[in-house]
């Protein structure tokens, strides 16, 4: 392998290692992510993780005792929904830098992206150059 080709491979390897490290860091941030929401009158507090799974539910004051059961149930459900939305926003912020430009991370996490309509990203210049060289070699050797 010639010097420039070897350097190209080394650069690709370095880029791969950098991206792999970033994925590890992103995974760690997602594992540690949580969102807590307290209801407006402080009747209930909920915490969810990055996937929206309930991690904690507690009642900061005794105010919840004065609520009818159906109102308390609705309040808990609404507060959990608000915490999940907050966690979704945080998760989207964590993954956004790793997504192609123009892709809405929140829509992607919700499954609201039509992958077939996404534009094809341009290849990094180094990869495009290696593909050109490969094609030229194949053509030169009649393959």
N, C-alpha and C positions, 0 to 999 in steps of 0.2 A: 504494500500500500504506500502510495507516495506521501510526501510530507503534508501537502494541503489536505489530502483525503484523511490522513491520520488525525490531523488537527480538527477536521470537521466531525469525525467520530468522537473525538475527545470532547468537543463542545456539546455534541448531542448527549453524551453521557453526563456531563456536568449539568446540563439543563434538566435531564431526567432526575438526577439526584436532588436538584433544587426543588423541583415540583413534588417529588416524593416527600421531602422534608416539609414542604408547605401543607401537604395533605395530612401528615401526621399532626402538625400544629393545629390545623383546622378541626380534626377529629377531637383533639384534646379540648379545644374551646367549646365544641358542641357538647361533649360529655359534661362539662362544668356549667353549662348554660342553664339558667332557671329564670322564671319570671314570677313575681309575686304581685297580686292585686288585692287591695282592700276595698270592700264595698263603701259607697259614699258616706254612709252613716256609721261605718266601722262595726257593722254587725258580724261580718265574716271576712277572713283573710285566707286566700288560697295561693299555693305555689305549685307551678308545673315545671317540668323539664323541657328540654329542647323539642321533644316529640309531642308535647302537650299532655303528657301523662301526669296525673295528679300526684304530687309528692307530699303536700301538707295541706291540711284544712284545719283552721282553728277559729275560735270566736274571741276576739280581743276584748270585748266587753260583754256584759250580760244583756245587752239590748235585744239580741236575737230571741230571747225568751218571750218577749212581748209580741212577736210576730205570729200570725196564724201559720199553721204548717205549710199550706200551699204557697204563701208569700215567702216563707223562709226557703222552701225548695226552689222557687223561682229565683230568689236572690243568690242562692248558692250556684245554681246553674248559670246564671248571667255572669257571676264573678269568675267562675271557671272559664267561661267563654272569653272573657276579657283577658284573663291571664294567658290563655292559649294564643290569642291574637298577639299579645305582647311577646310571647316566646317565638312565634312565627316571624315577627318583625326582627327580633334579635338573630334568629337562625338565618334569615335572609341576608342580614348584614354580614354575618360570618362567611357565608358561601359566595356572596356576590363577587368578590375579587377573582375567584377561580372560574367564573362562568364567562362564556363568550360575550363580547360587547353587545348591548342591546337586548339581552335576555333578562327578563324580569324574574329575579330569584323567588319572590313571593308567589308569583303565578306558577312558577315551576314546582315549588314545594306543594302547592295546592293541586297540581295536576292539570292546570289550565293552559298548558302550552301545546300547540300543535307542532310537533317535532318536524313533520314533513314540510311545513311551510317556513322553517328556519333557513336563513341564508347559510350557504357553505362558507366556513371561515377560510381565509387565505392561509396558505402554508407559510411557516416561517421561512425567510429568505434562504437560510442555510439548507433546509429540507428541500425546498424547491430546486436549489442549485444541485443538490445530490441526485435528485430525480432526473434532472436534465442530463447530468453526466452519465447516469446509469442508462438512460434511453439512448444516448449517443454511443456508448460502448456496445449495447445490444445491437444497434443498427449497424455499427462498424463490423461486428462479427456475424451479421446476418441472422440474428435471432428475433 
